[in-house]
Amino acid sequence: MKKGIIVYQSKYGATKKYAQWLQSMAKFDRIETPKANLDNVIQYKTILLCGGIYASGIAGLSFLKKNIDKLENKKIAILCVGASPYDEKALKEIKAHNLGGNLEKIPLFYGRGTWDESNMKFIDRTLCKILQKSVAKKDPSTYEPWMKALMCAAGQTCDWTDKKYLLPLLDYLKEQEAL
């Protein structure tokens, strides 16, 4: 049985960067979600899914949802990547929204990504502008962490990716004797 694989889906590059770092640090293989197939992935003892967060959903999660019954004896963890600063409450909401049923016990980790409106697809840029206009109507003293980040990043290019976000996941893998 092979050691581990990172199955990832990256829209703008931050998740790919984390997947590459994880590959180097954990010595796992790496494959993009669209190229992953169950026959290949099932050969690994540990499976890490890395996906960006878009509209509260985790990119690439459909691969796990579709195949979870066949992966029940595997060590599985998820790293989600978003533009907001780490916030425990928000991460719990992401987990509740995405990891119900037979995915409920899968540990979820977070890495902060990037923000570059000039690189965003039209629909993403438009949705962000609408959200920014909505948040701007609120009293800034009532902003949640993601709202502050959204308003501060508007019109800027920001890269918050950092290997430090991988440390809790790497510690988890060590505890699970996956490294």
C-alpha positions in Angstrom: 0.0 0.0 0.0 1.3 3.5 -0.9 1.9 6.1 1.8 -0.4 9.0 0.8 -1.9 11.1 -1.9 -3.0 14.7 -2.1 -6.1 15.2 -4.3 -6.6 18.9 -4.9 -8.7 21.3 -6.9 -7.4 24.9 -7.3 -9.1 27.6 -9.2 -6.7 30.5 -8.8 -3.5 28.8 -7.6 -3.4 29.1 -3.8 -4.7 25.6 -3.2 -2.2 24.2 -5.7 0.6 26.0 -3.9 -0.5 24.3 -0.6 -0.7 21.0 -2.3 2.8 21.4 -3.7 4.1 22.3 -0.2 2.3 19.3 1.3 3.8 17.0 -1.3 7.3 18.2 -0.4 6.8 18.2 3.3 4.8 14.9 3.6 6.4 13.1 0.7 2.9 12.2 -0.7 2.0 11.9 -4.3 -0.3 14.6 -5.7 -3.0 14.7 -8.4 -5.7 17.2 -9.4 -9.2 16.2 -8.6 -10.4 16.0 -12.2 -7.6 13.5 -13.0 -8.1 11.4 -9.9 -9.9 8.1 -10.1 -10.9 5.7 -7.4 -8.8 2.8 -8.7 -5.7 4.9 -8.2 -6.6 6.7 -5.0 -7.7 3.6 -3.2 -4.0 2.3 -3.4 -3.0 4.9 -0.7 -3.2 4.6 3.0 -3.8 8.3 3.6 -5.8 10.7 1.4 -5.7 14.5 1.7 -8.2 16.5 -0.1 -7.3 20.2 -0.7 -9.8 22.5 -2.1 -10.6 26.2 -2.2 -13.7 27.6 -0.6 -16.2 29.1 -3.0 -19.7 30.3 -1.8 -19.2 28.1 1.4 -18.5 25.0 -0.6 -15.1 23.1 -0.8 -13.9 22.6 -4.3 -13.2 18.9 -5.1 -15.3 17.6 -2.2 -17.6 15.8 -4.7 -14.8 13.3 -5.2 -14.9 12.3 -1.6 -18.7 12.3 -1.4 -18.9 10.1 -4.4 -16.3 7.6 -3.2 -16.5 7.8 0.7 -18.1 4.3 1.1 -15.1 2.7 -0.7 -12.6 4.7 1.3 -13.8 3.9 4.8 -10.6 2.2 5.9 -8.4 5.1 4.8 -7.0 8.0 6.8 -8.6 11.1 5.3 -8.2 14.8 6.1 -9.3 18.0 4.3 -7.5 21.3 3.8 -9.7 24.0 2.7 -8.3 27.3 1.4 -10.0 30.7 1.6 -9.2 34.4 1.5 -10.5 35.1 5.0 -8.3 35.1 8.0 -8.6 31.9 10.2 -11.7 32.0 12.3 -12.8 29.0 14.4 -16.5 29.9 14.1 -16.4 30.2 10.3 -14.5 26.9 10.0 -17.1 25.2 12.1 -19.8 26.6 9.8 -17.9 25.4 6.7 -17.6 22.0 8.3 -21.3 21.8 9.2 -22.2 23.0 5.6 -19.9 20.5 3.8 -19.2 17.5 6.0 -22.4 16.0 7.1 -23.4 12.3 7.2 -20.6 9.9 6.5 -18.1 12.8 6.1 -18.8 14.1 9.6 -15.7 12.7 11.3 -13.2 13.8 8.7 -10.9 16.5 10.2 -10.9 19.9 8.5 -7.9 22.2 8.3 -7.6 25.7 6.9 -5.1 27.7 4.9 -5.4 31.3 4.0 -5.2 31.9 0.3 -4.9 34.8 -2.1 -7.0 37.7 -3.4 -6.6 39.1 -6.9 -9.6 40.5 -8.5 -7.8 41.0 -11.8 -7.3 37.2 -12.0 -10.9 36.3 -11.0 -13.4 35.0 -13.5 -16.1 37.5 -14.3 -18.8 35.7 -12.2 -16.5 35.5 -9.1 -15.5 39.1 -9.4 -19.1 40.2 -9.8 -20.3 38.1 -6.8 -17.5 39.6 -4.7 -18.4 43.2 -5.7 -22.1 42.5 -4.8 -21.0 41.1 -1.4 -18.7 44.1 -0.8 -21.6 46.5 -1.5 -23.8 44.5 0.9 -21.1 44.5 3.7 -20.4 48.2 3.1 -23.9 49.1 4.3 -23.1 47.6 7.7 -21.5 49.4 10.7 -17.8 48.5 10.4 -17.7 47.9 14.2 -20.0 44.9 13.7 -17.9 43.3 10.9 -17.1 39.6 11.3 -13.4 38.7 10.5 -14.3 37.6 6.9 -16.1 40.9 6.3 -13.1 43.0 7.5 -10.8 40.9 5.2 -13.2 41.4 2.3 -13.4 45.1 2.7 -9.6 45.5 3.2 -8.7 43.4 0.2 -11.0 45.2 -2.3 -9.1 46.5 -5.2 -5.8 45.0 -4.0 -3.7 41.9 -4.8 -2.9 39.9 -1.6 -1.1 36.6 -1.0 -1.6 35.3 2.5 -0.4 31.7 1.7 2.0 30.5 4.4 3.4 27.1 5.3 2.5 27.8 8.9 -1.1 26.9 8.0 0.0 23.4 7.2 1.5 22.7 10.7 -1.8 21.6 12.3 -2.4 19.2 9.4 1.1 17.8 9.6 0.8 17.4 13.3 -2.4 15.5 12.8 -0.7 13.2 10.2 2.1 12.5 12.6 -0.4 11.6 15.3 -2.1 9.2 12.8 1.2 7.7 12.0 0.6 8.8 8.4 4.0 10.5 8.0 
